[in-house]
């Protein structure tokens, strides 16, 4: 079985919330993609409940695209501690952290239910499992802690 980088990370050594570059890969035609770890809560200490995480996922899908170019996908970790962000190109962790901070602020303070995309049975595979209240509360908590551009030492942007 192929070795997966994320499973080699010492989850007891990181200090969430942070943005971490997992890998950069260059395709056969020279296109570069970057995979970032957007860790919102401390692993093995906390986890965002699924309804709140699901709503954050739907909102980050749009808000991150508003803040930075090249977003391919933003998908939650199964452990519910954060997200993978896949992008075209070579953004820095600081650039991504700044975009994430703006997106989380929008969720926490500016978003109303009508702003959440994909909340009906036609546009979401589990449309009943959303909570904007939970998403807002978790985003406020994450913002209060500050987002670091380094996973191992607090370099809050």
C-alpha positions in Angstrom: 0.0 0.0 0.0 1.2 3.5 -0.9 2.4 5.6 2.1 0.2 8.6 2.7 2.0 11.7 4.1 -0.9 12.8 6.3 -0.6 9.5 8.3 3.1 10.1 9.0 2.4 13.4 10.6 2.8 13.4 14.4 -0.6 14.6 15.4 0.5 15.1 19.0 3.2 17.7 17.9 1.0 20.1 15.9 -0.6 23.2 17.3 -4.0 24.0 15.7 -5.4 26.1 14.2 -2.9 26.2 11.4 -2.3 25.9 7.6 0.3 23.4 6.5 1.5 22.5 3.0 1.2 18.8 2.7 2.6 18.4 -0.8 3.2 20.0 -4.2 3.0 17.8 -7.3 3.8 18.6 -10.9 1.8 16.8 -13.6 3.1 15.4 -16.8 2.4 18.7 -18.6 4.0 20.8 -15.9 0.9 21.8 -14.1 1.5 22.2 -10.3 -1.1 21.4 -7.6 -0.7 22.1 -3.9 -2.4 20.2 -1.1 -2.8 22.1 2.2 -3.9 20.9 5.6 -6.3 23.5 7.1 -6.3 22.2 10.6 -9.1 24.0 12.6 -9.1 22.2 15.9 -6.4 20.3 17.9 -6.3 16.6 16.8 -7.3 14.0 19.4 -8.5 16.8 21.7 -11.6 18.1 19.8 -13.7 17.5 16.7 -16.2 19.7 15.0 -19.7 18.0 15.0 -20.7 16.8 11.5 -23.6 19.3 11.0 -21.4 22.3 11.7 -18.5 20.9 9.7 -20.8 20.2 6.8 -22.0 23.8 6.8 -18.4 25.1 7.1 -17.5 22.9 4.1 -20.3 24.3 1.9 -19.4 27.9 2.8 -15.6 27.4 2.4 -16.3 26.1 -1.1 -17.5 29.5 -2.1 -15.7 31.9 0.3 -12.2 30.5 -0.4 -12.8 30.8 -4.1 -13.7 34.5 -3.5 -10.4 35.1 -1.7 -7.9 33.2 -3.8 -7.6 31.9 -7.3 -6.9 28.3 -8.2 -9.0 26.5 -5.7 -9.8 23.0 -6.9 -11.4 21.5 -3.9 -11.8 21.9 -0.1 -12.9 18.6 1.6 -13.2 17.8 5.3 -11.0 15.3 7.1 -12.8 12.2 8.3 -11.5 13.0 11.8 -13.5 16.3 11.7 -10.5 18.5 12.7 -10.1 20.4 9.5 -9.9 20.3 5.7 -7.8 19.4 2.7 -7.5 22.4 0.3 -6.3 21.5 -3.2 -5.2 24.3 -5.4 -3.5 25.0 -8.7 -0.1 26.7 -8.4 2.1 27.5 -5.5 0.4 29.6 -2.9 2.3 30.1 0.4 0.9 28.9 3.8 0.6 32.6 4.7 -1.5 33.4 1.7 -3.8 30.5 2.4 -4.0 31.3 6.1 -5.1 34.9 5.2 -7.8 33.6 2.8 -9.0 31.1 5.4 -9.1 33.8 8.1 -11.3 36.0 5.9 -13.6 33.0 5.0 -14.0 32.0 8.6 -14.8 35.6 9.6 -17.5 35.8 6.9 -19.0 32.5 8.2 -18.9 33.7 11.8 -20.2 37.2 11.4 -21.7 37.8 8.0 -23.4 34.7 6.8 -27.1 34.0 7.0 -28.9 30.7 6.2 -29.9 32.0 2.8 -26.1 32.3 1.9 -25.4 28.6 2.4 -25.3 26.9 -0.9 -26.4 23.3 -1.4 -29.0 22.8 1.4 -31.7 20.9 -0.4 -32.1 17.3 -1.6 -31.2 18.3 -5.2 -27.9 19.9 -4.4 -26.5 18.0 -1.4 -26.2 14.3 -0.5 -27.1 14.8 3.1 -29.0 18.1 3.2 -30.6 17.5 6.5 -27.2 17.5 8.3 -26.4 21.2 8.5 -26.1 23.7 11.3 -25.2 27.3 10.6 -25.3 28.0 14.4 -22.7 25.4 15.0 -20.6 26.6 12.1 -20.6 30.2 13.4 -19.7 29.2 16.9 -16.8 27.0 15.8 -15.5 29.7 13.4 -15.6 32.3 16.2 -13.6 29.9 18.5 -11.0 29.2 15.7 -10.6 32.9 15.0 -10.2 33.7 18.7 -7.3 31.2 18.8 -5.7 32.6 15.6 -4.6 30.8 12.5 -0.9 30.0 12.3 1.1 29.6 9.1 3.2 27.0 10.8 1.8 23.7 12.3 4.5 23.3 15.0 4.9 26.8 16.4 2.4 29.5 16.7 3.0 32.1 13.9 -0.4 33.6 13.8 -1.2 35.7 10.8 
